Amino acid sequence: MKLYSVGVRGGLKKINKADFQEDEVFLIDDSKTMYLWFGSNITKKRRDLSIDKTKLRNEKNENTVNIQIITQNKEYGAFIPIKEALKKGEIKKQNLTRRPELEIQFEETLELIEAGITPDLEGEITLAAHKLSKQNISYKNLCHLLAEIQLDLNKGPNKALKNEIQRKTQEIFESSSTYEEICWLIEQLKVIADKSTEES
């Protein structure tokens, strides 16, 4: 696995550890996947330039690989320990495996609304999930919120105990769910919870 710092013009500098600050961009190449990590303060121009440079680098490879975009505070649950290892300079040689990322189809839903089409249930969840994703809630707190909703639905009138919520939160945190997937699941379960309330 190779770790690079990505400069403001897209230039790469090989490094041994990353501090993952909000004004930095990193490329992690494990030969099967390229992971582009963006700090929260990175401009759209720099983001687009970094993506373009990474795509060009990928095209020059004998075998092109998948490029995964990672944004600060929206990392995959499984990426958290990887991030910590890279911060310590513990670059491991084994390949990292992650499944394709779910992306909230916000723009497509907006286009339908602008065309005069009333959003269906999926569209409503998409809009709510997008709104939630923009609140900059930490990944850990999102996992906690999802754990509470899941347990409330499962247990009905019986309130979940604090240690049950903590266990469920940790289980979600250690899963490979993306930030967007957690947002989607939260809003989807809110709809289910509202319907259950209406029917009772």
Number of C-alpha atoms within 10 A of each C-alpha: 15 15 22 19 22 22 15 15 11 18 13 18 12 13 12 14 18 19 13 19 13 14 11 19 28 25 25 21 18 18 17 15 19 23 19 22 23 26 18 17 12 17 12 9 11 17 18 13 17 25 18 13 16 21 16 11 11 17 12 10 10 7 9 15 16 13 19 17 15 21 16 19 17 21 20 25 21 17 20 17 12 16 19 15 15 19 15 13 15 13 17 13 10 9 12 18 12 13 10 10 16 13 13 18 13 16 12 12 20 16 11 13 13 10 9 9 11 12 15 10 10 12 18 16 23 25 20 17 23 20 14 18 20 9 8 13 15 15 22 17 12 21 27 21 16 24 23 22 18 19 17 16 17 12 10 11 8 10 12 18 10 10 9 13 21 14 13 19 20 16 14 18 23 16 13 18 20 23 25 21 18 24 26 25 16 24 23 18 16 17 15 13 17 10 11 12 9 8 7 5
